[in-house]
Amino acid sequence: MKIYLNEITNKIQRYEEDILLDTSNISSYNFVSLDKVNVKVDVCKISDDLINLNLKILTHAKMLTNIHLNKVDYKININENIIFTLDKQYEDGDIIYLDENYIDIDQLVYSYVVSELPSSIKEEKFDTIEKDNYRIISEDQYQKEHQKRKSSPFDKLKDLDLE
């Protein structure tokens, strides 16, 4: 979806579209797939040189959990307000300079969706995995077991008779 600058007026214009993003470049070990992305855009001119764009993104990604590699549904809900300028002198960290005669909504959506993907997904329900030479337990279970032990290197010396 592209919004051409000559179509943008002082009145808010609304656009809504479901788009399919190319996810072949997403290189996250736990990313599986992305559903259609629902995009809602409100755009208007603030002044002759400034454009206000409100971007609402809603989609679901299929991700793998850290330990068991179970597929889970991860909801992505983004609401961003972006200001563009047609004059390079207004460009700064909060205002984006447009050097094209359009705003590429697909590229914006892709950037925001990829930045929202988590680097890892913790499992809500965790079962202990026990094998011959190792076991995998949850962090909570580890903390409980570790608190019970409370061993000190000097514990072995307490029964030693030094006389």
N, C-alpha and C positions, 0 to 999 in steps of 0.2 A: 504494500500500500504506500503510495506516495501522495503527499499533499503539496500541490504547486502553490508557490507564493502569490501568484496573481489571483488565486481563488480565495485567499484569506482576507476577510474584512474586519471591521470593528465589532461586528456582531459575532457572538459565539456560534460556531458551526460544529455540529456533532457528526462523527463518523463512527460506525461500528462494523467490525468484520471479524470472522473466524479465520485465522491463518494457520498454515502448516509451516513450521520452521525447519530448515535443514539442520539436523543435529549431528551430522557426520563429523563435524570438527570438535565436538565436545569430548574431551579426553579425560573423563573422570572414571575411575575404576568402578564406582558404585552407580553410575548413571546407566539406565536401561533404555528408556524411551520417554517421549513427550507427547501428550495429547494435543489436540487442536488448541490454539491459543485464542481466547476471546479478548479482543482489543477494542476499547472505547476511547475515543479521542475527542476532546473539546479544544478548539483552537480559535484564537482571535488576535487581532492586532491591538497592542497596547498603545503604540505610537507608530509613526512612520517607519521607525527603525527597529522596533521591538515586537516580538510575537510571543504570546503566552500559549503554551500547550499543556493540557492536563491529560495524562496518559494513565488509563486503568487497564491492568492486565490480569487475567484469570486463567489458570491452566493447572494441570496435574502432571507430575512427572513420576515415572516408575523408577524407583531406586532400590539398590541392594543394601541390606543391613550389614553392619560391620562383621559380626561373628558368623552367623549362620547363612548369610547371603540370601536371606528371604526377600522376595519382592514386596515392597510397600508402596503405597500411594502417597506422594508428597505434594501437598497443595501449595501453589504459588499464587499469591494475591499481592499485586503491586499497585500503588497509587502514587504517581510522581507528577510534579509540576515542573516544567522545563521552560526556560526563557531563552529565546533565540534572538540574535541581532543580525541586521543586514549591514551594519557599520562596524568595521574592525576595531575602532577605538573603544567600543563598549564591551568588547570581549574580556572576560575575566573568569575566575573559577566557577561562578554561578551562572554566567551568561555565555551561551555557545554561539560562535560566529558561523553563519551560513554562507558558504562560498558557492553553493549550487542554487538553482531556482526552484528547489523543492525540498521537502523534509522527508527523509526515508524512514517511515514508521517501522518497517520490517527490521531494519538494522537497529533501531532504538530498542524494539521489543526483544530482539535476540540478545543484545547487550545486557538488558535488565534481567531477563530470565536466566542467563548463564551466571550472572553475579549472585542470583538468589539460590542457586543449587548448593546444598550443603556439601562439605567435603567428606562428611561421614554421617551415618545415621545409627544412633544407639537403639538397641532393641528394647522394647518396652517389657516384654516377657522374655526372660532369659532362663534357659535350662542349662544345667551343668553338663559339660561334656567330659567324660572320663575314659581314658584309653590306658594302655599298659604302662606307659612311661610318663604320662602327663595328664593334667586335667585343666579345663578352662572353666573358671567361675566368674560370676558377676562381681563388679566392684563392691557392691553392698555386701555380698557374701564374704569377700576377702576382708573387708573392714571388720565384720563380725568375728571372723576367725582370728584375725590379728589382735583384736581387743581381748579375746579370751586368753591368748597365749601370754602376752606382755612379758616376754622373756628378756632377760638381761644377760650380758656375757658373764656377769658375776654370780648368776644363779647357781652355777655349778660349784662355786666355792663355798656356799653357805653350809653345806654338810661336811666340809673338810675339817678334820681335827688337826689343829696346828700345834698341839702340845706334845 
